[in-house]
């Protein structure tokens, strides 16, 4: 049996969908939504950095759409948290 020192990075659709829709991720998104008040706070909590101007604009637009969809600030923050926790930047170390 051959061994490999390094595993190639691979992600399949079922892996991503399982993570996105898991009860664990749902719980973690809800917990993060409780701690954050705005997009900048979310970026700091998840990535330990401020969002770029482009990221800030896109995230604020996303949160606005979610507020309209759910008519609830907390639900909108939860969707933002879920998105950030499922991002490549959060999941993979370069």
Secondary structure, 3 states (H helix, E strand, C coil): CCCCCCCCCCCCHHHHHHHHHCHHHHHHHHHHHHHCCCHHHHHHHHHCCCCCHHHHHHHHHHHHHHHHHHCCHHHHHHHHHHHHHCCHHHHCCC
